[in-house]
Each structure stands twice: as structure tokens, then as C-alpha cells.
Amino acid sequence: MVSTNYAPEHAGIGPYSAQIAEHLAELGADTHVLAGMPHYPAWRVHEEYRGRWRVREVREGVTVHRRRHTVPRRQTALRRGLFEASVLAHGIAAPPRVRPDVVLSQMPSLAGGVLGARIARRAGAPHAVVVQDLMGAAAGQSGMSGGGRVASFAGGVEGRVLRSAALVGVVHESFADRVAAMGVPRERVRVVPNWTHVRAPGGDRARTRARLGWPEDATVVLHSGNMGLKQGLEVLVETARLAGRDGGPGSGSGGTVRVVLMGEGHRRGRLREMARGVESLDFLPPADAEEFPEILAAADVLAVTQRASVLDMSLPSKLTSYFTAGRPVVASVAAGSGTAREVERSGAGVVVPPEDPEALLEAVRRLAGDPGRCAELGARGREYVERRLSRRAGLERITALLREASAAG
């Protein structure tokens, strides 16, 4: 497997890559992973890996080969390009000394896809790709400085990697049209949705809220995950500002509304600057694996936000955890986007226009005033997980993808 993100990263794609590799190792496969140094979502290399050039370690039966790369604290097209170039250069200079029977690449790392294709070609092995995010579309839609200039180049490289793959898995059907437009035959595309990688909450909700300082009579809106450009978290800062304004849309019946942003990311500092003087907004560091599901369940509403320009390049991995938590979801995203379609299909939440704090706050207020509907939406999320997003089902889909690629080899 080639995946720039891998355990011990606890957010984004890292947990999925780790669970896939560990599952394959449990099945008896000699499983190797070419990965980067752990750095996500803080975009800061974990302390125990700092200053190390190359690392070979065994985690849960998987041999992990790590290669050093740049880690940009600020996201611009140039800095992201340097990140990808350093991943590619070190991977080419020092590939793992193994001869695989099949190669699986996890993209959005453009360099990871190129490396996977190169390793597979040299070994004469089939190459399967799982598309988590589309890099070319991301460059054009995320709002990253200079992104428009590199979207065409990134999309071209991405297309060559996908066209050369034996099979291409996409985590949501909304990606299929984009992949087909790159010249990948439809018969080589498979939908392989992500699954929930966190346990269901089982603790004392009131105790968790008390520990976090959340009043029982407050409606807590929680966003968990990366604080980057494409998330468009400014809308939640403005929602909190409205909620705390006397006489504004956030006041009146239904109690107070508090917004909580939990996580890391290169936009965290900027968001804190924007939030100066906003008393109804709190920041929390990322939670560990044990606390995470309890904190999600302790909130009243779980928020997923994206910039209006984000349409078909990304599906937030946080959704699977949100559904598992059993709390209603409010999605401030573009209508018709993959994220909107997933929330609507699950029946676990409501979709409001992106970058519209008034609409977001109104939706939260409506939910706060209707506990029965909140319970119904939360129950639908858990049912959706059991029906479609179980870990067992997700890993079986990936295993089937690899077997099919090997057979087509």
C-alpha cells in the first residue's frame, strides 16, 4: 500500500489506511506500507518522528516504511506542490525493497498515486487506486492560494495514474462521473464507501458535558476535524457571533447556542483571530480515541461545513463518525455536492446553503426546539452505519477490489 497518511494519525485518511493494511495482514498477507511521517491534521510532524530521515517499523503486523518530506504549515499551491514533490522524490530514491503481488494506492496524495503506479509497473503487479479526494478538483475548488493555476496540471497527472490502474475505487458515487471524465472506463470503477472507524459512544453524556463546561441548557454545535481552507469554518465563527448577539437571530426562545471547533489545522490560528470577542465560540484540541465518540455524543448538533465552491472533490471522513454518534447533522454545503447527497441519503441531518451563517443558525434553532426530531435523525444515522458503513462491510469491499485487480492482473 502507498498512503502518505497512516497511523498513528487519528483523523482523515490515516485510520482507514491503517485498518485496511491491518485487515490484510490478519488475512495472512505480507503487508507493507510506504507512508510519510505522521503530521495530519496539525500539519506538524509528530514529536517522536521529528528529525528522522527514514523509519522502518512494524505496527499490528504491518511493515511500515516511512520517508521524510516537507510539511507546510500554511497551505498554498506552491507549498502543497513542494510537499508532493518531496514525497515523490524520497519515495523514488528509496522505495521499499519488496516485490509486491498487488499495489493499492490511497489518493488524495498525487505523489502517492504516482509512486504506487511506478512500484506496480516495476514489479509487474496490478495497481488498484482508492480515490478519497480528487486532487485536480481540490486545487480548483478549495480556495487555496494559486490553486487555479495548478488544477489543470494536477488533474492531468491524476488522470494518467487512474487510467493506468487495473481498478479505481471511489468512496462516493458522486466521484464516478469526474473519474470517467478523465478517461477511466466505467467498467473499471467501483464504489467503495468509507466506514465508521470509531466505536459507538457508551459513556455518561451529562458527565462529559460537565467536564467540558457545556451547560445543560445550551445547544452545543460541534465541528470536529481538520481546520483547512475547504472546510470554510468561517461560517461557524459568524454563526457563533450571531448566536451571541443580543436581539439577533441567535437569541430568543430555545436557549443559548454555543459553537465548538475541535481539532487542528493550518487555519486554526486565523479562525481564533476572527473569533476574538465572540463569547459563544470555544476551541478544543483533538480528542484521543477513547474521548472522541463521547464528545461527539455530548454535543446537540454536529456540523459539517464546506466552501460553496466545493462540489465533487471531497467527502468528509468525519461523516461516518458523526452518524455513529447518534446526533443530528447540519451540513452547510453546496446543494447536490457529494456531502449533501450523503447527508440526505442517510436521513441523519439537514442541508443548508454554504457560507450562510443565518441559515445555519436557523437550522440549529429549529432542531433545538424539536427534541423528537433530533432523536429521530440521530437514530437514522446509526441505522445507516449498521446498514451501509460497518467496518466489516467496508473492509470486505476493499478486499474484493484487490482480489478482482489481482485476477485481472
Residue pairs with C-beta under 8 A, 6 or more apart in sequence:
1 17
1 20
1 21
1 31
1 32
1 33
1 34
1 103
1 104
1 105
1 106
2 33
2 34
2 35
2 91
2 103
2 104
2 105
2 106
2 109
2 112
2 113
2 115
2 116
2 119
3 13
3 14
3 17
3 33
3 34
3 35
3 105
3 106
3 109
3 112
4 35
4 36
4 69
4 87
4 106
4 109
4 111
4 112
5 12
5 13
5 14
5 17
5 35
5 36
5 40
5 106
5 109
6 14
6 17
6 18
6 21
6 33
6 35
6 36
6 38
6 64
7 14
7 15
7 17
7 18
7 38
7 59
8 14
8 38
8 46
9 15
9 38
9 39
9 40
9 41
10 286
10 288
10 289
10 292
11 40
11 41
11 225
11 226
11 263
11 286
11 317
12 40
12 41
12 225
12 226
12 317
13 106
13 108
13 132
13 317
14 38
14 40
15 197
16 106
16 132
16 194
16 195
16 197
16 317
17 33
17 35
17 106
18 59
18 60
18 62
19 197
19 391
19 395
20 104
20 395
20 398
21 31
21 33
21 62
22 31
22 59
22 60
22 61
22 62
23 395
23 398
23 399
24 31
24 62
24 399
24 402
25 31
25 60
25 61
25 62
26 61
27 399
30 63
30 98
31 61
31 62
31 63
32 62
32 63
32 64
32 65
32 96
32 98
32 100
33 62
33 63
33 64
33 65
34 65
34 67
34 91
34 95
34 96
34 112
34 115
34 119
35 64
35 65
35 66
35 67
36 66
36 67
36 68
36 69
36 87
37 45
37 46
37 49
37 52
37 55
37 66
37 67
37 68
37 69
37 71
38 45
38 46
38 49
39 45
39 46
39 71
40 226
41 225
41 226
41 227
41 228
41 263
41 264
41 265
41 286
42 264
42 265
42 286
43 71
43 72
43 73
43 75
43 264
43 265
43 266
44 71
44 73
44 264
45 71
49 55
49 66
52 66
52 68
53 68
54 65
54 66
54 67
54 68
54 94
55 64
55 65
55 66
56 63
56 64
56 65
56 66
57 63
57 64
57 66
58 64
63 96
65 96
67 87
67 90
67 91
67 94
68 86
68 90
69 83
69 86
69 87
69 90
70 79
70 82
70 83
70 86
71 83
72 79
72 80
72 82
72 83
72 266
73 266
74 266
75 144
75 145
75 228
75 229
75 266
76 144
76 145
76 146
77 139
77 144
77 145
77 146
77 147
77 149
77 150
78 146
80 139
80 144
80 150
81 150
84 109
84 110
84 111
85 111
87 109
87 111
87 112
87 115
88 111
88 114
88 115
91 111
91 112
91 115
92 115
92 118
95 115
95 118
95 119
99 123
99 125
100 119
100 120
100 123
100 125
101 123
101 125
101 406
102 120
102 125
102 126
102 127
102 128
102 402
102 405
102 406
102 409
103 116
103 117
103 119
103 120
103 123
103 125
103 126
103 127
103 128
104 116
104 128
104 129
104 130
104 398
104 402
105 112
105 113
105 115
105 116
105 117
105 127
105 128
105 129
105 130
105 161
105 165
106 112
106 130
106 132
107 113
107 129
107 130
107 131
107 132
107 133
107 134
107 135
107 158
107 161
108 131
108 132
108 133
108 134
108 135
108 138
109 135
110 135
110 154
110 157
110 158
110 161
113 129
113 157
113 158
113 161
113 162
114 157
114 161
116 127
116 129
116 161
117 127
117 161
117 164
117 165
119 125
120 126
120 127
121 127
125 409
126 166
126 167
126 405
126 406
126 408
126 409
127 164
127 165
127 166
127 405
128 165
128 166
128 167
128 168
128 169
128 401
128 402
128 405
129 161
129 162
129 165
129 167
129 168
129 169
130 169
130 170
130 171
130 192
130 398
130 401
131 162
131 168
131 169
131 170
131 171
131 175
131 179
132 171
132 194
132 315
132 317
133 313
133 314
133 315
134 155
134 158
134 175
134 178
134 179
134 312
134 313
134 314
135 154
135 155
135 158
136 151
136 152
136 154
136 155
136 156
136 158
136 159
136 313
137 151
137 155
137 178
137 311
137 312
137 313
138 144
138 147
138 154
138 230
138 313
138 314
139 147
139 148
139 150
139 151
139 154
139 155
140 147
140 148
140 151
140 309
140 313
141 147
141 230
141 307
141 309
141 310
141 311
141 313
142 228
142 229
142 230
142 307
142 309
142 310
142 313
143 229
143 230
143 232
143 307
143 309
144 229
155 182
158 182
159 182
159 183
159 184
162 168
162 179
162 182
162 183
162 184
163 182
163 183
163 184
165 184
165 188
166 188
166 405
166 408
166 409
167 188
167 189
167 190
167 401
167 404
167 405
167 408
168 179
168 184
168 188
168 189
168 190
169 189
169 190
169 191
169 192
169 397
169 398
169 401
170 176
170 179
170 189
170 190
170 191
170 192
171 191
171 192
171 193
171 194
171 315
172 191
172 193
172 315
172 338
172 341
172 342
173 191
174 312
174 315
174 337
174 338
174 341
175 312
175 315
175 338
176 186
176 189
176 191
177 312
178 312
178 313
179 189
180 186
180 189
190 397
190 401
190 404
192 394
192 397
192 398
192 401
193 388
193 389
193 394
193 397
194 315
194 317
194 320
194 389
194 394
195 320
195 389
195 390
195 391
195 393
195 394
195 395
196 320
196 321
196 323
196 324
196 385
196 389
196 390
196 391
197 320
197 321
197 391
198 289
198 292
198 293
198 320
198 321
198 324
199 293
199 324
200 293
200 324
200 325
200 326
200 382
201 293
201 294
201 296
201 297
201 324
201 325
201 326
203 294
203 297
205 294
205 297
205 298
206 216
208 294
208 295
208 297
208 298
209 215
209 216
209 220
209 298
212 284
212 295
212 298
214 220
214 258
214 260
214 298
215 256
217 255
217 256
218 255
218 256
218 257
218 258
219 254
219 255
219 256
219 257
219 258
219 300
219 301
219 364
219 365
219 367
219 368
220 258
220 259
220 260
220 298
220 299
220 300
220 301
221 236
221 239
221 257
221 258
221 259
221 260
221 299
221 300
221 301
221 302
221 303
221 330
221 364
222 259
222 260
222 262
222 295
222 296
222 299
222 301
222 302
222 303
223 231
223 233
223 236
223 259
223 260
223 261
223 262
223 263
223 302
223 303
223 304
223 305
224 262
224 263
224 287
224 292
224 295
224 296
224 302
224 318
224 321
225 231
225 262
225 263
225 316
225 317
225 318
226 263
226 264
226 265
227 233
227 261
227 263
227 264
227 265
227 266
227 267
227 268
227 271
228 265
228 266
228 267
229 267
229 307
230 306
230 307
230 310
230 313
230 314
231 265
231 267
231 305
231 306
231 307
232 305
232 306
232 307
232 308
232 310
232 332
232 354
232 355
233 261
233 267
233 271
233 305
234 271
234 274
234 355
235 305
235 332
235 354
235 355
235 356
235 357
235 360
236 259
236 261
236 281
236 303
236 305
236 357
236 360
237 259
237 271
237 274
237 275
237 278
237 281
238 357
239 250
239 257
239 259
239 357
239 360
239 361
239 364
240 257
240 258
240 259
240 275
240 278
240 280
240 281
241 278
241 280
241 281
241 357
242 248
242 249
242 250
242 357
242 358
242 361
243 249
243 250
243 251
243 256
243 257
243 258
243 259
243 280
243 361
244 250
244 278
244 279
244 280
244 281
245 251
249 358
249 361
249 362
249 365
250 256
250 257
250 280
250 361
250 365
253 369
254 365
254 368
254 369
255 368
256 280
257 280
257 361
257 364
257 365
257 368
258 280
258 281
258 282
259 280
259 281
259 282
259 303
260 281
260 282
260 283
260 284
260 299
261 268
261 271
261 281
261 282
261 283
261 284
262 283
262 284
262 285
262 286
262 287
262 295
263 284
263 285
263 286
264 285
264 286
268 283
271 283
272 283
275 281
275 283
284 295
287 295
292 321
293 321
293 324
293 325
296 302
296 321
296 322
296 324
296 325
296 327
297 325
297 326
297 327
299 325
299 327
300 327
300 328
300 367
300 368
300 374
301 327
301 328
301 329
301 330
301 364
301 367
301 368
301 374
302 322
302 325
302 327
302 328
302 329
302 330
302 349
303 329
303 330
303 331
303 332
303 360
304 316
304 318
304 319
304 322
304 329
304 330
304 331
304 332
304 333
304 339
304 343
305 331
305 332
305 333
305 354
305 360
306 314
306 316
306 332
306 333
306 334
306 337
306 339
306 354
307 354
307 355
308 334
308 353
308 354
308 355
309 334
310 333
310 334
310 337
310 339
310 354
311 334
311 336
311 337
311 338
312 337
312 338
314 338
314 339
315 338
315 339
315 342
316 339
319 329
319 339
319 342
319 343
319 346
320 385
320 389
322 329
322 348
322 349
322 381
323 329
323 346
323 348
323 381
323 382
323 384
323 385
323 389
324 381
324 382
324 385
325 378
325 381
326 378
326 379
326 381
326 382
327 374
327 378
327 381
328 348
328 349
328 350
328 367
328 373
328 374
328 377
328 378
328 381
329 343
329 346
329 348
329 349
329 350
329 377
329 381
330 349
330 350
330 352
330 360
330 363
330 364
330 367
331 339
331 340
331 343
331 349
331 350
331 351
331 352
332 352
332 353
332 354
332 355
332 356
332 359
332 360
333 339
333 340
333 343
333 351
333 354
334 340
334 354
335 351
335 353
340 351
343 349
343 350
343 351
344 351
345 384
346 380
346 381
346 384
347 377
347 380
347 381
347 384
348 377
348 378
348 380
348 381
348 384
349 377
349 381
350 363
350 367
350 377
352 359
352 360
352 362
352 363
353 359
367 373
367 374
367 377
368 374
